[in-house]
Amino acid sequence: MGYRRAVNDYLDVNRANWDERAPAHAASDDYNFAAFAADPQHISDVIAFDRPLLGDITGLRAVHLQCHIGTDTVSLSRLGATMTGLDFSANSLAEARRLATLAKADIEFVESDLYGAPDVLENAAFDLVFTGIGAIGWLPDIRRWAKVVATLLRPGGRLFIREGHPVLWGLQDGREDDVLALEFDYFEHKDPLVWDEGGTYVATEHEFVNTVTHSWNHGMGEIVTALLDAGMTITGLVEHDTVPWLALPGKMTKVANGEWQVTDRPRRLPHSYTLQAVRNAV
C-alpha cells in the first residue's frame, strides 16, 4: 500500500532497494542472461517491441538512462548503436558489465543518478537518448529530467522513451473484481508515494531487506510540456494496449512477445506509450 510522507532521502532509499534487486533480477528467467550469452542475435522482448518505432540505429552514439542490469542496453548495442549505460545502482552496473562480457558487447557503463548525468557524460554528444520501461517514476521532477535529456543530445538528436502509462500507474492493484479504479495521483506531486513491499517483479526466493521505495507519477501533459520547454520538438506519441510486465495481477493475460494486457475490455486502458522527440537546433 502507498502512503505519503516528506522526502529527503529518496536516492539512498531507492538505491538500497535496487542494489538488492539487481542480483535477483540477473539470476531470473525473465531477464534471461543465458540467452544473451548463447545467441549473439538475442535481444530483449522490450527492444523487440520497440524496433518498429525505433528504426535503424546503426552507427548512432546512444545512451541508455536508468539502464538497470543492461539487457536493453546490450540489445540496442546488438542493433548497431555505440552504447553507454547509466544507472545509480552499483550492483546493477556490476550485473550489466557481467552481461556485456557474456554477450561480447563493448559498452561503457557509468554510475550516476539521473540528474547528475550531465556531470559524468559528454554534453550535446549523443544521437539517441533511450529510456525504457519503469524508469521515470523513480524521479521527483520531470522538468529536470527533460533538461538532462536535452543537455545530452546533440542538436537534431532524438529521445526515445517507452514507459508505463500514467493512467496505469494511477490504478489500484490487488482488487478482486474487474473494476479499474484510479487510486493514486495522475499528476506529479511534490511528495512521493512511499511503498513498503517485499519481493520484486520477477520470481525469486530472495527475502528482501530493503523494502521501502519512493516513486512519483507524471502526467502525459507534464512530460510533453517539460520536453517542449527544454527545447525539444515532439515527433511521435503512440499509446499501446499492452505493457511488458504483469502490472495488475489477476486482471491481465499474457499476449505475444512477453507483453501483458488487461483481460476484460483491454482497449479501455492505455497500458504504455512510446514518445519520441528531437532536440531543436540552437
BATI-926098 format. One line per field, with one value per residue: residue in three letters; x, y, z of N, C-alpha, C in turn. Coordinates in Angstrom, 1 decimal. Atoms other than C-alpha are relative to their C-alpha. Example, Ala and Ser with C-alpha at 12.3 -4.5 7.8 and 13.67 -1.06 7.14 Angstrom:
BEGIN
rest	[ALA,SER] .
n.px	[0.9,-0.9] .
n.py	[-1.2,-1.1] .
n.pz	[0.0,0.0] .
ca.px	[12.3,13.7] .
ca.py	[-4.5,-1.1] .
ca.pz	[7.8,7.1] .
c.px	[0.9,-0.8] .
c.py	[1.2,1.1] .
c.pz	[0.0,0.8] .
REM end
This chain:
BEGIN
rest	[MET,GLY,TYR,ARG,ARG,ALA,VAL,ASN,ASP,TYR,LEU,ASP,VAL,ASN,ARG,ALA,ASN,TRP,ASP,GLU,ARG,ALA,PRO,ALA,HIS,ALA,ALA,SER,ASP,ASP,TYR,ASN,PHE,ALA,ALA,PHE,ALA,ALA,ASP,PRO,GLN,HIS,ILE,SER,ASP,VAL,ILE,ALA,PHE,ASP,ARG,PRO,LEU,LEU,GLY,ASP,ILE,THR,GLY,LEU,ARG,ALA,VAL,HIS,LEU,GLN,CYS,HIS,ILE,GLY,THR,ASP,THR,VAL,SER,LEU,SER,ARG,LEU,GLY,ALA,THR,MET,THR,GLY,LEU,ASP,PHE,SER,ALA,ASN,SER,LEU,ALA,GLU,ALA,ARG,ARG,LEU,ALA,THR,LEU,ALA,LYS,ALA,ASP,ILE,GLU,PHE,VAL,GLU,SER,ASP,LEU,TYR,GLY,ALA,PRO,ASP,VAL,LEU,GLU,ASN,ALA,ALA,PHE,ASP,LEU,VAL,PHE,THR,GLY,ILE,GLY,ALA,ILE,GLY,TRP,LEU,PRO,ASP,ILE,ARG,ARG,TRP,ALA,LYS,VAL,VAL,ALA,THR,LEU,LEU,ARG,PRO,GLY,GLY,ARG,LEU,PHE,ILE,ARG,GLU,GLY,HIS,PRO,VAL,LEU,TRP,GLY,LEU,GLN,ASP,GLY,ARG,GLU,ASP,ASP,VAL,LEU,ALA,LEU,GLU,PHE,ASP,TYR,PHE,GLU,HIS,LYS,ASP,PRO,LEU,VAL,TRP,ASP,GLU,GLY,GLY,THR,TYR,VAL,ALA,THR,GLU,HIS,GLU,PHE,VAL,ASN,THR,VAL,THR,HIS,SER,TRP,ASN,HIS,GLY,MET,GLY,GLU,ILE,VAL,THR,ALA,LEU,LEU,ASP,ALA,GLY,MET,THR,ILE,THR,GLY,LEU,VAL,GLU,HIS,ASP,THR,VAL,PRO,TRP,LEU,ALA,LEU,PRO,GLY,LYS,MET,THR,LYS,VAL,ALA,ASN,GLY,GLU,TRP,GLN,VAL,THR,ASP,ARG,PRO,ARG,ARG,LEU,PRO,HIS,SER,TYR,THR,LEU,GLN,ALA,VAL,ARG,ASN,ALA,VAL] .
n.px	[0.8,-0.7,0.4,-0.8,-0.8,-1.0,-1.1,-1.3,-1.0,0.5,-1.0,-0.6,1.0,0.2,-1.2,-0.2,1.0,-0.4,-1.2,0.4,0.8,-0.8,-0.4,1.2,0.5,-1.0,0.2,1.4,0.3,0.6,-1.1,-0.6,-1.4,-0.5,0.3,-1.0,-1.3,0.1,0.5,-0.4,1.1,1.0,0.2,1.0,1.4,0.3,-0.6,0.7,1.3,-0.3,-0.7,0.7,0.0,-1.4,-0.6,-1.4,-0.8,-1.4,-1.0,0.4,-0.5,1.2,-0.1,1.2,0.1,0.6,-0.2,0.1,-1.0,-0.6,0.5,0.4,-1.2,-0.6,0.8,-0.2,-1.3,0.1,0.7,-0.9,-0.4,-1.1,0.8,-0.4,1.1,-0.1,0.9,-0.5,-0.3,-1.3,0.2,0.6,-1.0,-0.9,0.7,0.0,-1.3,-0.1,0.8,-0.7,-1.1,0.6,0.5,-1.0,0.4,-0.9,0.9,-0.5,1.0,-0.4,0.9,0.5,1.5,0.4,-0.2,-1.4,-0.6,-0.8,-1.3,-0.9,0.0,-0.3,1.3,0.2,-0.9,0.7,1.0,1.2,0.2,1.0,0.5,0.9,1.2,-0.2,-1.1,0.2,0.8,-0.9,-0.5,1.0,0.2,-0.1,-0.6,-1.5,-0.3,0.0,-1.2,-1.1,0.1,-0.4,-1.4,-0.8,0.2,-0.5,1.1,0.6,0.0,1.3,0.4,0.9,0.4,1.3,0.2,1.4,0.8,0.3,1.3,-0.2,-0.7,1.0,1.0,-0.1,-0.2,0.4,1.5,0.4,1.0,-0.5,0.0,-1.2,0.3,-1.1,-0.3,-1.1,-0.1,-0.4,-0.9,-1.1,0.3,-1.3,-0.2,0.1,0.6,-1.0,0.4,-0.8,0.5,-1.0,0.1,-0.2,0.9,-0.4,0.1,-1.2,0.1,-0.7,0.7,-0.6,-0.2,0.2,1.4,0.7,-0.3,0.8,0.3,0.8,0.6,-0.1,1.1,-0.5,-0.1,-1.2,-1.2,-0.1,-0.3,-1.4,-0.9,0.1,-0.7,-1.4,-0.6,0.1,1.2,0.6,0.1,0.8,0.6,0.9,0.5,0.1,0.9,-0.7,-1.1,-0.9,-0.1,1.4,0.2,1.2,0.1,1.3,0.9,-0.6,-0.3,-1.2,0.2,-1.2,-1.3,-0.3,0.9,1.2,1.1,1.2,0.8,1.4,0.1,-1.3,-0.1,0.4,-1.1,-1.3,-0.9,-1.3,-0.1,-1.3,-0.1,-1.2,-0.2,-1.4,-0.5,0.0,-1.2,-0.2] .
n.py	[-1.2,-1.2,-1.1,-1.2,-0.6,-0.8,0.8,-0.7,1.0,1.0,0.7,1.0,1.0,0.8,0.7,1.3,1.0,0.5,0.8,1.3,0.6,0.3,1.4,0.9,-0.2,0.6,1.5,0.4,0.3,-1.2,-0.8,1.0,-0.2,1.1,-0.2,-1.0,0.7,1.1,-0.4,-1.4,-0.8,-0.2,-1.3,0.1,-0.2,-1.5,-0.6,0.6,-0.7,-1.4,-0.1,-0.7,-1.4,-0.4,-0.1,0.3,-0.7,0.4,-1.1,-1.1,0.0,0.0,0.2,0.6,-0.5,0.9,1.2,1.2,1.1,-0.1,0.8,-0.9,-0.7,0.9,0.2,-1.1,0.2,1.1,-0.6,-0.8,-1.3,0.0,-0.2,-0.3,0.2,-0.8,0.4,-0.4,1.2,0.7,1.5,0.1,-0.1,1.2,1.1,-0.4,0.3,1.4,0.4,-0.4,0.9,1.3,-0.3,-0.5,-1.4,-1.1,-1.0,-0.8,-0.2,-1.1,0.0,-1.3,-0.2,-0.6,-1.5,-0.3,0.5,-1.0,-0.2,1.1,0.4,-1.2,-0.7,-0.2,0.9,1.2,0.1,0.6,0.3,1.0,0.2,1.2,0.3,0.0,-0.8,-1.4,0.0,-0.1,-1.4,-0.9,-1.2,0.4,-1.1,0.2,1.1,-0.4,-0.8,0.9,0.6,-1.0,-0.3,1.1,0.2,-1.0,-0.6,0.9,1.3,0.5,0.7,1.1,0.6,0.8,0.0,0.3,-1.2,-0.6,0.5,1.3,-0.2,-0.5,1.0,0.8,1.4,0.9,0.2,1.3,-0.1,-0.5,-1.4,-0.7,-1.1,-1.0,-0.2,-0.8,-1.2,0.0,-1.1,0.0,-0.6,-0.2,1.1,1.3,1.2,0.8,1.4,1.0,1.2,1.0,0.6,-0.8,0.4,1.3,1.1,0.2,0.5,-0.9,-0.8,-1.3,-0.8,-1.4,0.2,-1.3,-0.8,-1.3,-0.2,-1.1,0.1,-1.2,0.0,-0.2,-1.4,-0.5,0.5,-0.7,-1.4,0.0,0.1,-1.2,-1.1,0.2,-0.3,1.2,0.1,1.3,0.6,1.2,0.4,1.2,0.7,1.4,0.7,1.1,-0.4,1.1,0.7,0.3,-1.2,0.2,1.4,0.5,-0.7,-0.2,1.2,-0.2,0.1,0.2,-0.7,-0.4,-1.1,0.3,-0.8,0.2,1.1,-0.5,-1.2,-0.7,-1.3,-1.2,-0.5,-0.1,0.7,-0.6,-0.9,-0.3,-1.4,-0.4,-1.5,-0.4,-1.3,-1.1,-0.7,-1.2] .
n.pz	[0.0,0.0,-0.9,0.3,-1.1,0.5,0.6,0.1,0.2,1.0,0.8,-0.8,-0.2,1.2,0.4,-0.8,0.6,1.3,-0.3,-0.4,1.1,1.2,0.2,0.2,1.4,0.9,-0.1,0.4,1.4,0.7,0.6,0.9,0.4,0.7,1.4,0.6,0.2,1.0,1.3,0.3,0.5,-1.0,-0.6,-1.0,0.6,0.0,1.2,1.1,0.2,0.4,1.2,1.1,-0.2,-0.2,1.3,0.1,-0.9,0.3,0.0,-0.8,-1.4,-0.8,-1.5,-0.6,-1.3,-0.9,0.8,-0.9,0.2,1.4,1.0,1.1,0.5,0.9,1.2,0.9,0.6,1.1,1.1,0.7,-0.7,-1.0,-1.2,-1.4,-0.9,-1.3,-1.1,-1.3,-0.8,0.2,0.2,1.3,1.0,0.0,0.7,1.4,0.5,0.1,1.1,1.3,0.2,0.5,1.3,0.8,0.4,-0.4,-0.6,-1.2,-1.0,-0.8,-1.2,-0.4,0.1,1.3,0.1,0.1,1.3,0.7,-0.7,0.2,1.4,0.9,0.4,1.4,0.7,0.3,1.0,-0.6,-1.4,-0.1,-1.4,0.1,-0.8,-1.4,-0.3,-0.5,-1.2,-1.1,0.0,-0.5,0.7,1.4,0.8,-0.1,0.9,1.4,0.1,0.2,1.3,1.0,-0.2,0.5,1.5,1.0,0.8,0.9,-0.6,-0.2,-1.2,0.2,-1.3,-0.2,-1.5,-0.5,0.2,-1.3,-0.4,-0.6,-1.3,-1.0,-0.3,-1.2,0.3,-1.1,-0.1,0.4,1.0,1.3,0.0,0.1,-0.9,-0.1,-1.4,-0.3,0.8,1.4,0.2,-0.9,-1.4,-0.6,-0.9,0.7,-0.5,-0.7,0.0,-0.8,0.6,0.3,1.3,1.2,1.1,0.6,-0.9,-0.7,-1.4,-0.9,-0.9,0.1,-1.2,0.4,0.6,0.2,1.2,0.2,1.4,0.4,1.3,0.8,1.0,1.4,0.3,-0.7,0.7,1.3,-0.2,-0.5,1.1,0.8,-0.7,0.0,1.4,0.9,0.9,0.0,1.4,0.0,-1.2,0.2,-1.2,0.3,-0.9,-0.7,-0.8,-0.1,-1.3,-0.6,-0.7,-0.9,-0.2,0.0,0.9,1.3,0.7,0.8,1.4,0.8,-0.2,-1.4,-0.4,-0.8,0.4,-0.8,0.6,0.2,0.8,-0.1,0.8,-0.9,-0.8,0.6,-0.9,0.1,1.1,0.5,0.4,0.6,0.2,0.5,-0.5,1.0,0.2,-0.8] .
ca.px	[0.0,1.2,1.2,2.6,5.4,8.1,11.1,14.7,16.4,14.8,18.0,19.5,16.3,15.7,19.3,19.4,16.3,17.7,21.1,19.3,17.1,20.0,21.4,17.9,16.9,20.2,19.5,15.9,14.5,12.7,16.0,17.5,21.2,21.8,20.1,22.3,25.4,24.2,22.7,24.5,21.3,19.2,17.6,15.2,11.4,11.2,13.6,11.9,8.6,10.3,12.0,9.3,9.2,12.9,14.0,17.6,20.0,23.2,26.2,24.3,26.0,23.4,23.0,20.5,19.5,18.5,19.8,19.5,21.2,21.7,19.6,18.0,21.4,23.0,20.1,20.5,24.2,23.3,21.1,24.2,24.4,27.5,26.1,26.7,24.5,23.9,22.5,22.7,23.0,26.5,25.2,23.0,26.0,28.1,25.5,25.3,29.0,28.9,26.1,28.1,31.0,28.9,27.3,30.6,29.3,31.5,29.5,30.6,28.6,28.7,27.4,25.3,21.8,19.8,20.0,23.8,24.2,25.4,28.3,29.6,28.7,29.7,27.0,25.5,27.2,24.5,22.5,20.0,18.8,16.9,14.7,12.9,10.0,9.8,12.3,10.9,8.6,11.6,12.2,10.5,10.8,10.0,11.2,14.7,14.6,13.7,16.6,19.0,17.8,18.2,21.6,22.9,21.5,23.3,21.1,18.8,19.4,16.5,14.8,13.1,11.1,8.6,7.1,4.1,1.2,0.5,-3.1,-1.9,0.4,-2.6,-4.6,-5.3,-3.9,-4.9,-8.7,-10.6,-13.2,-12.8,-13.0,-10.2,-10.1,-8.0,-6.4,-3.2,-2.1,-2.1,-0.2,3.2,3.1,5.9,5.6,6.2,4.2,6.2,5.9,7.0,6.7,8.7,9.6,10.0,8.5,10.5,10.2,12.8,13.3,15.4,14.0,14.4,15.6,15.5,11.7,10.9,10.8,9.7,8.0,6.2,3.7,4.0,1.0,1.4,0.8,3.6,6.0,5.3,5.4,8.7,10.3,8.9,10.2,13.6,14.0,12.7,10.1,7.7,7.9,5.8,3.4,1.8,-0.3,-0.3,-2.8,-0.1,2.7,5.8,5.2,2.2,1.1,-2.3,-2.0,-5.2,-6.6,-4.2,-3.5,-0.1,-0.1,2.6,6.3,6.3,3.5,0.6,-2.9,-6.0,-8.2,-11.6,-12.0,-8.4,-9.0,-10.5,-7.0,-3.8,-1.2,2.0,3.2,6.1,7.2,9.8,11.3,14.3,16.5,16.0,18.9,20.4] .
ca.py	[0.0,3.5,6.5,10.0,11.4,14.0,13.0,14.0,10.7,9.1,8.4,6.5,4.6,3.6,2.8,0.3,-1.4,-1.6,-2.7,-5.6,-6.3,-6.5,-10.0,-11.5,-9.9,-11.1,-14.7,-14.7,-16.3,-13.0,-11.2,-14.4,-13.7,-17.2,-16.4,-13.3,-15.5,-18.3,-16.4,-13.4,-12.3,-12.4,-9.2,-8.4,-8.5,-4.8,-3.8,-6.3,-4.5,-1.1,-1.9,-0.8,2.7,2.8,2.2,1.8,2.8,1.5,3.8,6.0,7.1,6.4,6.5,4.4,6.3,4.3,1.2,-1.2,-4.6,-3.8,-6.2,-3.4,-1.7,-4.8,-5.3,-1.8,-2.5,-5.6,-3.4,-1.4,1.6,2.5,2.3,3.9,2.8,5.0,3.9,4.9,1.4,0.0,-3.6,-3.1,-1.9,-4.8,-7.2,-5.1,-5.3,-9.0,-9.4,-7.3,-9.6,-12.7,-11.1,-9.9,-6.3,-3.3,-1.0,1.8,1.8,4.9,5.2,8.3,9.3,10.6,14.3,14.0,12.6,15.9,15.9,12.5,12.2,14.4,17.0,17.6,14.5,11.8,10.9,9.0,9.0,5.9,5.5,2.2,0.8,1.6,4.4,7.9,7.0,7.0,10.7,13.5,16.2,15.5,19.0,18.3,15.0,16.7,19.2,16.4,14.7,17.9,18.6,15.1,15.2,16.9,19.3,17.1,14.1,12.0,10.9,7.5,6.5,3.7,3.8,2.6,5.0,7.4,6.2,2.7,3.9,5.5,2.3,0.5,-3.1,-6.1,-5.7,-8.9,-7.6,-6.3,-2.7,-0.5,2.1,5.3,5.4,7.3,10.6,11.0,14.3,14.9,15.7,17.1,14.3,10.7,7.6,5.6,1.8,-0.9,-4.1,-7.3,-9.1,-7.7,-8.2,-11.4,-14.8,-15.2,-16.9,-14.0,-12.4,-8.7,-6.4,-3.0,-3.0,0.7,2.8,6.3,6.9,9.6,9.7,12.2,13.1,13.0,16.7,17.3,15.1,16.7,20.2,19.5,18.4,21.3,23.8,22.1,23.0,19.8,19.0,16.1,13.8,10.9,9.8,6.3,4.8,1.0,-1.5,-3.8,-3.5,-5.7,-6.8,-8.1,-4.7,-5.8,-9.3,-11.3,-8.9,-9.4,-12.0,-12.6,-12.0,-12.0,-11.1,-11.0,-8.3,-8.3,-6.9,-6.3,-9.4,-7.6,-5.0,-4.0,-1.1,1.0,1.4,2.9,0.5,2.1,4.7,5.5,9.1,10.5,14.0,15.7,18.5,21.7,23.4,26.2] .
ca.pz	[0.0,-0.8,1.6,1.7,3.8,3.4,1.3,1.6,1.1,-1.9,-3.7,-0.8,-0.1,-3.7,-4.4,-1.5,-3.0,-6.5,-5.2,-3.6,-6.6,-9.1,-8.4,-8.1,-11.5,-13.1,-11.9,-13.2,-16.3,-17.0,-17.8,-19.3,-19.3,-20.6,-23.9,-24.4,-23.9,-26.1,-29.0,-30.5,-32.1,-29.0,-27.9,-25.0,-25.6,-24.7,-27.5,-29.9,-29.3,-29.7,-33.0,-35.5,-34.0,-33.1,-36.7,-37.8,-35.1,-36.8,-36.1,-33.7,-30.4,-27.8,-24.0,-22.1,-19.0,-15.9,-17.6,-14.6,-15.4,-19.1,-21.0,-23.1,-23.4,-24.8,-27.1,-28.5,-29.0,-31.0,-33.2,-34.1,-31.7,-29.8,-26.3,-22.9,-20.0,-16.9,-13.6,-9.9,-8.6,-8.3,-8.0,-11.1,-13.1,-11.9,-13.3,-16.5,-17.0,-16.4,-19.0,-21.6,-21.1,-21.6,-24.6,-26.0,-26.2,-26.0,-23.7,-21.3,-18.1,-15.9,-12.3,-11.5,-10.6,-13.5,-12.6,-12.4,-15.9,-17.4,-14.9,-15.9,-19.6,-22.6,-23.3,-26.7,-27.9,-28.3,-31.3,-29.2,-25.6,-24.8,-21.6,-21.0,-19.1,-15.4,-15.2,-14.8,-12.0,-9.7,-10.4,-8.5,-11.1,-14.8,-15.9,-14.6,-16.4,-19.7,-19.2,-18.8,-21.9,-23.9,-22.5,-23.5,-27.1,-30.0,-32.0,-34.0,-31.7,-30.7,-27.4,-27.5,-24.4,-23.8,-20.4,-18.4,-19.0,-16.1,-16.1,-15.5,-12.7,-11.0,-10.8,-7.6,-7.7,-5.6,-6.2,-6.6,-9.0,-12.6,-11.7,-12.8,-10.0,-10.1,-6.6,-6.9,-8.4,-12.1,-11.9,-10.4,-6.7,-4.6,-2.0,-3.2,-2.9,-0.3,-0.6,1.8,-0.1,-0.1,-3.3,-6.8,-10.3,-11.1,-9.5,-6.8,-3.4,-2.1,1.0,0.7,3.5,1.7,1.0,1.0,-2.2,-3.2,-6.5,-8.4,-11.3,-14.2,-16.4,-20.2,-20.5,-17.9,-19.8,-23.2,-21.8,-20.0,-23.2,-25.2,-22.6,-22.7,-26.4,-28.0,-30.7,-30.2,-33.3,-32.1,-29.4,-29.5,-26.8,-26.5,-25.1,-23.7,-21.2,-20.7,-17.1,-15.0,-13.9,-12.4,-11.0,-11.5,-14.1,-17.1,-19.7,-21.3,-25.0,-27.7,-27.2,-23.4,-23.2,-20.8,-21.4,-19.2,-19.8,-19.6,-22.4,-22.7,-25.1,-22.2,-20.7,-22.1,-20.8,-22.1,-24.5,-26.8,-27.1,-29.4,-29.6,-31.2,-29.8,-31.6,-33.3,-31.3] .
c.px	[0.9,-0.5,0.9,0.8,1.1,1.2,1.2,1.1,-0.3,1.1,0.6,-1.0,-0.2,1.2,0.2,-0.9,0.5,1.4,-0.3,-0.7,1.0,0.4,-1.2,-0.5,1.0,-0.1,-1.3,-0.1,-0.6,1.1,0.9,1.4,0.6,-0.3,0.9,1.4,0.0,-0.2,0.4,-1.0,-1.1,-0.1,-1.2,-1.4,-0.4,0.5,-0.6,-1.3,0.3,0.5,-0.7,0.1,1.5,0.8,1.5,0.8,1.5,0.9,-0.4,0.8,-1.2,0.3,-1.4,0.0,-0.8,0.0,-0.2,1.1,0.4,-0.5,-0.5,1.2,0.8,-0.8,0.1,1.4,0.0,-0.7,0.9,0.4,1.2,-0.6,0.8,-1.3,0.3,-1.0,0.6,0.3,1.3,-0.2,-0.7,1.1,1.0,-0.6,0.0,1.3,0.3,-0.8,0.7,1.1,-0.5,-0.5,1.0,-0.4,0.9,-0.8,0.7,-1.2,0.5,-1.0,-0.3,-1.5,-0.3,0.3,1.5,0.7,0.8,1.4,1.0,0.0,0.2,-1.4,0.0,0.7,-0.8,-1.0,-1.4,0.0,-1.1,-0.4,-1.0,-1.1,0.4,1.1,-0.4,-0.8,0.8,0.5,-1.0,-0.3,0.2,0.7,1.5,0.4,0.1,1.2,1.2,0.0,0.5,1.4,0.9,0.0,0.8,-1.2,-0.5,0.0,-1.4,-0.2,-1.0,-0.4,-1.3,-0.1,-1.4,-0.8,-0.4,-1.4,0.1,0.7,-1.0,-1.0,0.3,0.2,-0.5,-1.5,-0.4,-1.1,0.7,0.0,1.4,-0.1,1.2,0.2,1.1,0.1,0.3,1.1,1.1,-0.3,1.3,0.4,-0.1,-1.1,1.1,-0.6,0.9,-0.5,1.2,-0.1,0.3,-0.8,0.5,-0.2,1.3,-0.3,0.7,-1.0,0.6,0.0,-0.4,-1.3,-0.7,0.5,-0.9,-0.2,-1.0,-0.7,0.2,-1.0,0.6,0.2,1.3,1.2,0.2,0.4,1.4,1.0,-0.1,0.8,1.5,0.6,-0.1,-1.3,-0.5,-0.2,-0.9,-0.5,-1.0,-0.3,-0.3,-1.0,0.6,1.1,0.9,0.2,-1.5,-0.3,-1.2,-0.2,-1.5,-0.9,0.6,0.3,1.3,-0.3,1.3,1.2,0.2,-0.9,-1.2,-1.1,-1.2,-0.9,-1.4,0.1,1.3,0.1,-0.5,1.2,1.2,1.0,1.4,0.0,1.5,0.0,1.3,0.1,1.4,0.4,0.0,1.4,0.1,-0.1] .
c.py	[1.2,1.0,1.1,0.3,0.9,-0.8,0.9,-1.0,-1.0,-0.7,-1.2,-1.2,-0.9,-0.7,-1.3,-1.1,-0.6,-0.7,-1.4,-0.8,-0.6,-1.5,-0.9,0.2,-0.7,-1.5,-0.5,-0.4,1.2,0.8,-0.9,0.3,-1.1,0.1,1.0,-0.7,-1.0,0.4,1.4,0.9,0.3,1.4,-0.1,0.2,1.4,0.6,-0.6,0.7,1.4,0.2,0.7,1.5,0.5,0.2,-0.4,0.9,-0.3,1.3,1.1,-0.1,0.2,-0.2,-0.5,0.5,-1.0,-1.4,-1.3,-1.0,-0.2,-0.9,0.8,0.7,-0.9,-0.2,1.2,0.0,-1.0,0.5,1.0,1.3,-0.2,0.5,0.4,-0.2,0.8,-0.5,0.4,-1.1,-0.7,-1.5,-0.2,0.1,-1.1,-1.1,0.4,-0.2,-1.5,-0.5,0.4,-0.9,-1.3,0.2,0.5,1.3,1.0,1.2,0.7,0.1,1.0,0.1,1.5,0.0,0.8,1.5,0.4,-0.4,1.0,0.2,-1.1,-0.5,1.3,0.6,0.3,-0.9,-1.3,0.1,-0.5,-0.1,-0.9,-0.2,-1.1,0.0,0.1,0.8,1.3,0.1,0.1,1.4,0.9,1.2,-0.3,1.2,-0.1,-1.1,0.5,0.9,-0.8,-0.7,1.0,0.3,-1.1,-0.1,1.1,0.6,-1.0,-1.4,-0.3,-0.6,-1.1,-0.5,-0.8,-0.2,-0.5,1.3,0.5,-0.4,-1.4,0.1,0.5,-1.0,-0.7,-1.5,-0.8,-0.1,-1.4,0.0,0.5,1.5,0.6,1.4,0.9,0.3,1.0,1.1,-0.3,1.1,0.0,0.8,0.1,-1.2,-1.3,-0.9,-0.8,-1.4,-0.8,-1.3,-1.0,-0.5,1.0,-0.6,-1.2,-1.0,-0.2,-0.4,1.0,0.8,1.4,0.7,1.4,0.0,1.3,0.7,1.2,0.1,1.2,-0.3,1.4,-0.1,0.2,1.4,0.6,-0.5,0.7,1.4,0.2,-0.1,1.2,1.2,-0.2,0.1,-1.2,0.0,-1.4,-0.5,-1.2,-0.3,-1.1,-0.6,-1.5,-0.7,-1.2,0.7,-1.2,-0.6,-0.2,1.1,-0.1,-1.4,-0.4,0.7,0.0,-1.4,0.2,-0.2,-0.2,0.8,0.5,1.1,-0.6,1.0,-0.3,-1.0,0.6,1.4,0.9,1.4,1.2,0.6,0.2,-0.7,0.6,0.9,0.1,1.4,0.2,1.5,0.2,1.4,1.0,0.5,1.3,1.2] .
c.pz	[0.0,1.0,-0.2,1.3,-0.6,-0.5,0.0,-0.3,-1.0,-0.7,0.8,0.2,-1.3,-0.5,0.8,-0.5,-1.3,0.1,0.4,-1.1,-1.1,-0.1,-0.2,-1.5,-1.0,0.0,-0.6,-1.4,-0.7,-0.8,-0.9,-0.5,-0.8,-1.5,-0.7,-0.2,-1.1,-1.4,-0.3,-0.6,0.9,0.5,1.0,-0.7,-0.1,-1.3,-1.3,-0.3,-0.5,-1.5,-1.1,0.1,0.2,-1.3,0.1,0.8,-0.3,0.0,0.9,1.4,0.9,1.5,0.5,1.5,0.9,-0.5,0.8,-0.4,-1.5,-1.1,-1.2,-0.6,-0.9,-1.3,-1.0,-0.7,-1.1,-1.2,-0.7,0.6,0.8,1.3,1.2,0.8,1.3,1.0,1.4,0.9,-0.4,-0.3,-1.4,-1.1,0.0,-0.8,-1.5,-0.7,-0.2,-1.3,-1.3,-0.3,-0.6,-1.4,-1.0,-0.6,0.6,0.4,1.2,1.0,1.1,1.2,0.3,0.1,-1.2,-0.1,-0.1,-1.3,-0.7,0.6,-0.3,-1.5,-0.9,-0.4,-1.5,-0.9,-0.5,-1.1,0.5,1.5,0.1,1.5,-0.1,1.0,1.5,0.5,0.6,1.2,1.3,0.2,0.5,-0.9,-1.5,-0.8,0.1,-0.9,-1.5,-0.3,-0.2,-1.4,-1.1,0.0,-0.6,-1.5,-0.8,-0.6,-1.0,0.5,0.6,1.4,-0.5,1.4,-0.2,1.4,0.3,0.0,1.4,0.5,0.7,1.4,1.1,0.5,1.3,-0.4,1.2,0.2,-0.5,-1.0,-1.3,-0.1,-0.1,0.7,0.1,1.5,0.3,-1.0,-1.4,-0.3,1.0,1.2,0.7,0.9,-0.8,0.6,0.7,0.2,0.9,-0.4,-0.1,-1.4,-1.1,-1.1,-0.7,1.1,0.7,1.4,0.9,0.9,0.2,1.4,-0.3,-0.8,-0.3,-1.2,-0.1,-1.5,-0.2,-1.4,-0.7,-1.1,-1.4,-0.4,0.7,-0.7,-1.3,0.2,0.5,-1.1,-0.9,0.6,0.1,-1.4,-0.9,-0.7,0.1,-1.4,0.0,1.4,-0.3,1.3,-0.3,1.0,0.6,0.8,0.3,1.4,0.5,0.9,1.0,0.2,0.1,-1.0,-1.5,-0.6,-0.8,-1.5,-0.7,0.5,1.5,0.5,0.8,-0.3,1.0,-0.7,-0.4,-0.7,0.1,-0.7,0.8,0.7,-0.9,0.9,0.0,-1.1,-0.5,-0.4,-0.6,-0.2,-0.5,0.7,-1.1,-0.3,0.8,-0.9] .
REM end
